Amino acid sequence: VTSKVSDEGKPAWTQVEPLCILERKGSTQEQFALVAIIIRTGRTHQIRVHLKHIGHPTVTDGKYTDQLTYNCDKEWCSRNFLHRHRLTFVDTDGLLREAVAALPKDLCEVLRGLRPADDGQSPGTMRRLLEGWVPGAALV
């Protein structure tokens, strides 16, 4: 069963912030945006559904892309390119907790197979991500 955006559905809030533009090496036709996403609700597949709805599904998403796109993506990215880099919540004692995780090694390898757009921002952002930077966090 797949989810979809619908007037009859439950409210869901997703904010998408582009970090950098990337291209597949050897192709100037195939561009991707690496984005940071903030959600205020936690609906099933919320990020994937909303990105598909705006015409930009996640890479290697076998559930919310067509089979051809999925197969093409799978050739260069073995899994859904989706990573929760920050999770905040209030624990049972009422304390705000936060967990932060840099991009995992397998997704860093996928990024290394891409080329940042020559836009003055993307090369630096990609370099910092590969060095372990987490959007919205300081490197220590």
Secondary structure as UniProt FT lines:
FT   TURN            7..8
FT   STRAND          14..24
FT   TURN            25..26
FT   STRAND          31..39
FT   TURN            44..45
FT   HELIX           46..53
FT   TURN            54..55
FT   TURN            59..60
FT   TURN            62..64
FT   HELIX           67..74
FT   TURN            75..76
FT   STRAND          86..90
FT   TURN            92..93
FT   STRAND          96..100
FT   HELIX           105..112
FT   STRAND          114..116
FT   HELIX           122..130
FT   TURN            131..132
FT   TURN            135..136
//
